[in-house]
Amino acid sequence: MMSWERTFEKWDSYQNLEPNLKQELKQLKADPVALEDAFYKELTFGTGGMRGVLGAGTNRMNVYTIRKAVSGLANYLLEHTVNVKDRGVVIAYDSRHMSKEFALETAKVLGAYGITAYVFSSLRPTPLLSFAVRYLGTVSGVMITASHNPPEYNGFKVYNEDGGQITPSQASEIITYINQVEDELSVPYLEQDELEEQELINWIKDEIDNAYLDKLQGISKWSADEMAKEKTMPIVFTPLHGTASQLVPKGLKQLNFTNVHVVKEQAIADPEFSTVASPNPEEHQAFTMAIEQGKQTNATILLATDPDADRLGVAVKNSAGDYQVLTGNQLGALMLDYLLAHSDKALLRTGRMIKTVVTSELGKAVADYYGIKTLNTLTGFKFIGEKIREFDSTGESFVFGYEESYGYLISSFARDKDAVQASMIACEMAYYWQQQGKTLLDALYELFARHGYYFENMQSITLKGKQGSEKIRLIMDYVRNEPLQKFGGLEVEQTEDYLAGTRKFKDGQVENIELPKENMVKYILERDCWICLRPSGTEPKIKCYFGVRGTSEADSKDKLATLQASMDKILQATIEV
């Protein structure tokens, strides 16, 4: 294996290196630590693709790391799928730096293998890419996006022929093919004019959008008469400089919402996301401008989608008249309750709700109330998409899927989390409760009164670079190997190690966890509480999730604070070693 120094020398001496990357290499020479970080490893291709900082080096997102990944993907597709060259691959991209360029590079490398590419002519949401794979019948899909990461990031996300994110087994095989590409600087590709001459590239305009909007209208629980009624409920929507600026307003118009206000400054596709500290609707600061406009319009509901429109955040007024951002767990439970309450009970007999293991247990309580079975998956919507595909042969039916990080899917015509779908149901639901004289917060507290006060939180620690990766490893080793008995005075009843695939009970019994392996540890505590730790798959972070169930809001908040303080001590002690 070539040392990182030799890899750098190879890049530095390559005569045809992209000029901007050549210039960056000159600057890196003056910073040995940054230079090593750019070359000490290859950018990780994980279970869904790769994501990283833009720049020069094998550990960065650039045209060469893209070409290498596409070359591996092309070889995998040619070996494992049928009619690859004719069926082709569909490619979409978001508003980030280099997104359109990376989309075109993907098509160029596919073209060198004789594989047709369908490329959107302008930016589109991730869920539309998922839908397009199914609509066009392609063998795969590629989405160029880094979701809600900071502006310096971009990513390469791969979808299988079902429209879902590639599964871990598929990713593992693709990685094998990628690793067979010996030199990322010499991957073959065609120029754009060659692609067009050979009809190996097709530019997509509005066809997929229109087909998607037709499907979108079908997720409503309203009758045709109810849908036709004009609804003047004020709505404020911000796409946070991303891809949802067209589809969400069009979808709301189909439902006859006529009082929709778009935050104009944030409807601009800005790769710097200049009006927000982070383009992530999980961060409450992302709602600042929407809240200002909400106050001016007396909006009932505020919607915020992340740049690739697969995550949705919602804010509604509280009793003090201020806008309160719902958590992903809360919005998911509300949508699930609304959908099940307005569904034909006969059709729900085989219904399944799917959530991740770090998502609130309130969702399971709601599903139980309506007689719906809950299935748990690992963190990541790819596992929810994989489970939906299994239903084709099991006779089970999908009714809803969600994860705590603001990802929801209402209908499986897309197979990834879909903020456009979620926006429609959130507004429909808000309108329904408004007609009952209630807000979404009123509806949420009714769920708490019925099922218990489920509260959750997540905290993350960012540990960048090579040293950060080592500290994350030490933390996971500690919580996995030390016999922890209590957290915040609450006894550990079960310890779930998803890397080992085992669940250990406090009496010593052990059983297998029937899920794929993942570097994650979850402690099930007494009194319906839990803690889970996992390294992020897309960012240099370790995440710690907390869930409690209390007898009141105050009781739940006290439990959360106690658990977090207990875990903080463990994390800080490990980091400082």
Secondary structure, DSSP 4 states (H G I P E B T S, - for coil): ---HHHHHHHHHH-TT--HHHHHHHHHHTT-HHHHHHHHSSPPPB-SSEEEEEBSSSTTSBSHHHHHHHHHHHHHHHHHHSSSHHHH-EEEEE-SSTTHHHHHHHHHHHHHHTT--EEEESS---HHHHHHHHHHHT-SEEEEE--TTS-TTEEEEEEE-TTSSBPPHHHHHHHHHHHHT---GGG-----HHHHHHTT-EEEE-SHHHHHHHHHHHTT--S-HHHHHS-B---EEEE-TTSSTTTHHHHHHHHTTB--EEE-GGGSS--TT-TT-S---TTSGGGGHHHHHHHHHHT-SEEEEE-TTS--EEEEEE-TTS-EEEPPHHHHHHHHHHHHHHTS-GGGGTTEEEEEETTS-THHHHHHHHTT-EEEEE-SSHHHHHHHHHHHHHH--EEEEEEETTTEEESSTTS-S--HHHHHHHHHHHHHHHHHTT--HHHHHHHHHHHH-EEEEEEEEEE--HHHHHHHHHHHHHHHHHS---EETTEEEEEEEETTTTEEEETTS-EEE--S---S-EEEEETTTEEEEEEE-SSSSEEEEEEEEEESSHHHHHHHHHHHHHHHHHHHHHHHT-
